[in-house]
Amino acid sequence: MSVHAAAWRWLVAAWLIAMAATLGALFIGEVMGMTPCLLCWYQRIAMFPLAAILGMAAYLEDRRGALYALPLAIVGLGFAAYHSALVLQWVPVWWLPCGAGPSCSNQALTQLHGVQLPFLSLVAFLAITACLCIHLRKTRP
């Protein structure tokens, strides 16, 4: 296996993670009928384009796609980290961004034996960011 092929596997891995997160969010919202909170919406705004950008970049073997996707992944990582801190009650209540609608700090839905959705989002954004950084390092011009 060449260095080039090994590097592109990291980009494909980032795309697969983004696709799984996107499809999972769509399933929870559209099939299960759960309304996302404000911070979940912000995370979706960062994740959904990642699935498209990384898919095109992997198909075309275009390094620039990873460069375009990395800022989105980092922004999503920030929202997911803040959301996770809210759920863990590490952030004071007066910092709570949600008004009307579902609560950002009281997540009722859990997956994978009790893991709440903000933590799954955090792991997904962390993994995507790590895969993109490795890919960009290995394909450095």
C-alpha positions in Angstrom: 0.0 0.0 0.0 1.4 3.4 -1.0 1.6 6.4 1.3 -0.9 8.1 -1.0 -3.5 5.3 -0.6 -3.0 5.2 3.2 -3.5 9.0 3.4 -6.8 8.9 1.4 -8.1 6.2 3.8 -8.2 8.9 6.5 -10.3 11.1 4.3 -12.7 8.2 3.6 -12.9 7.4 7.3 -13.8 11.1 8.1 -16.5 10.9 5.4 -17.9 7.7 6.8 -18.1 9.1 10.3 -19.8 12.3 8.9 -22.3 10.1 6.9 -23.1 8.0 10.0 -23.7 11.1 12.1 -25.8 12.8 9.5 -28.0 9.7 8.9 -28.3 9.2 12.6 -29.4 12.8 13.2 -31.9 12.5 10.3 -33.3 9.2 11.7 -33.7 10.7 15.2 -35.4 13.8 13.9 -37.5 12.5 11.0 -38.3 8.9 11.9 -38.3 9.1 15.7 -39.9 12.6 15.6 -37.6 14.1 18.2 -37.2 17.9 17.9 -33.6 19.0 18.2 -32.6 21.7 20.7 -30.8 24.8 19.5 -27.3 23.5 20.1 -28.2 20.3 18.2 -29.3 22.5 15.3 -25.9 24.2 15.3 -24.1 20.9 15.3 -26.3 19.7 12.4 -25.4 22.8 10.5 -21.7 21.9 10.9 -22.1 18.1 10.3 -24.4 17.9 7.3 -22.2 19.8 4.9 -19.2 17.7 6.1 -20.9 14.6 4.7 -21.2 16.2 1.2 -17.8 18.0 1.2 -15.9 15.0 2.4 -17.7 12.6 0.1 -16.8 14.7 -2.9 -13.2 15.2 -1.7 -12.8 11.4 -1.2 -14.3 10.6 -4.6 -12.2 13.1 -6.4 -9.1 12.5 -4.3 -8.9 16.2 -3.7 -6.9 17.4 -0.7 -8.6 20.8 -0.8 -11.8 19.2 0.4 -10.1 18.3 3.7 -8.9 21.9 4.0 -12.5 23.2 3.4 -14.0 20.7 5.9 -11.5 21.2 8.8 -13.0 24.6 9.9 -16.5 23.1 9.9 -15.3 20.2 12.0 -13.6 22.5 14.5 -16.7 24.7 14.8 -18.9 21.6 15.3 -16.4 20.3 17.8 -16.8 23.6 19.8 -20.6 23.4 19.8 -20.5 19.7 20.8 -18.0 20.4 23.6 -20.1 23.2 25.0 -23.3 21.1 24.7 -21.6 18.2 26.5 -20.5 20.6 29.2 -24.1 21.8 29.6 -25.4 18.2 30.0 -22.6 17.5 32.6 -23.7 20.7 34.4 -20.1 22.1 34.1 -21.5 25.4 32.7 -23.6 27.8 34.9 -27.3 27.8 34.2 -27.2 31.5 33.1 -25.1 30.4 30.1 -27.9 28.2 28.8 -28.6 29.2 25.2 -31.9 27.5 24.8 -35.2 29.4 25.2 -38.4 28.0 23.8 -38.3 24.4 22.6 -36.4 21.4 23.8 -33.9 21.9 26.6 -30.2 21.8 25.7 -29.1 20.7 29.1 -31.8 18.0 29.7 -31.3 15.4 27.1 -33.9 12.6 27.3 -32.6 10.4 24.5 -29.7 8.1 25.1 -28.0 5.7 22.7 -25.5 2.9 23.1 -26.4 1.9 26.7 -26.9 5.4 28.2 -24.6 7.6 26.2 -26.4 10.9 25.5 -26.4 12.4 22.0 -24.1 15.4 22.7 -21.4 13.0 23.7 -21.8 11.0 20.5 -21.6 14.3 18.5 -18.5 15.3 20.4 -16.8 11.9 19.6 -17.8 12.2 16.0 -16.4 15.7 15.6 -13.2 14.7 17.4 -12.8 11.7 15.2 -13.4 13.7 12.0 -11.0 16.4 13.1 -8.3 13.9 13.9 -8.8 12.0 10.6 -8.6 15.3 8.6 -5.4 16.4 10.5 -3.7 13.1 9.8 -4.8 13.2 6.2 -3.5 16.7 5.7 -0.2 15.8 7.3 0.3 12.8 5.1 -0.6 14.7 1.9 1.4 17.7 2.6 2.7 19.2 -0.7 
